[in-house]
């Protein structure tokens, strides 16, 4: 086989994305791309992730190498892998342990993209909820927003962790947990009781968030339109 080089990898990626491959070529490409994830060149490893994301094989075959790429030395490769895993649908549930580790990555973009991938799993990503909690207080707004969306998609399975989060020492985290509780489970008695307690929080912004969440809880749903 021709020695791997950035030029060769570019040709392979182009063939995968633009032209497609027959079954024999696809299986060969999968092996080549798996090997390329261990290449010394960061560019080649990144190109391998790009090609894997579009290779015409079942998602279950793509997920293991993409999960492996989440442990790469390069943040660029890890980000690519997290985004690609988010595109794999339910099959990406097999990579939840790696995505959870990615939530504490040293690179904020990797943390954010792992949170986004977990959110796209919906309720199946519930085991990541306690690890998502710190991201609600990330310095960067986009990261906080992505973590909030992930909690909304996980749904009620994340409630125990949000209820715990309102007891955090971080007022930013307490406030965001209060808001999410009102959005996710306004009809849950635990949520109502907790939000009433948060109304006495020492932080004015947290109290305002709790008050707004309780307003949503107490607002009756709109009447159904009469035909």
C-alpha positions, 0 to 999 in steps of 0.5 A: 500500500502507498505510504500514507501522506497528507496528499494521499489522505486528501485523495481518500477523503475526497473519494469518500465524500464526493464519489463514494466507494464500492463495498470492497473499497469501503472495507479497505478504506475503513481499515486504512482510516482506522490505522490513520488515527494512529499516524504521527501527523495531526493533519492525517488523523484529522482527515481520517476523522472527517472521512470516517464521519462520511464513510458509507458503513453502518454507524455502529462501525464508525462509532468505535474509531470515532470514540477512540479519536476522542482520546487524541493528543490534538484538540482539533482531532478531538473536536472533530470526533465529538461532532462526528459522534453527534451525527451518528444518532442512537449508535453513539450511545456506545461512546458515552463513556468517552464523551463523558471524559470529554466533558472535562477536557482541557479544551473548552471547545471539546467540552462543548462539542461533547456536551452537544453530542450527548444532548443529541442522544436525548434521554439515552444520555442521562448517565452523563447528566452529573458530568454536564452540570459543571458546564452550566457555569462555564465562562463561555456563553456558548458552552453554557447554552449547549449544556442547557440544551443537552439537559433539556433533551435529556429531560426528566432523567436529569432532574436529580442532578439539577435539584442537587445543582441548586445547592451549589456554591456557584450562584451561576450554576444555582440560577441556571439549574433553577431555570432548567427545573422550571422548563423541564418539569414544571409539574413536579412537586420536587421542582416547585418545593425547591424553587420556593426555597431558592426564592430566599437565595442570597444572590439576587439573580438566582432569586430572580431566576427562581421567581421566573421559573415559578411563574412558568410553573404556575402559568396554566397551559393555553386553552386548546383552540376551538375548531 
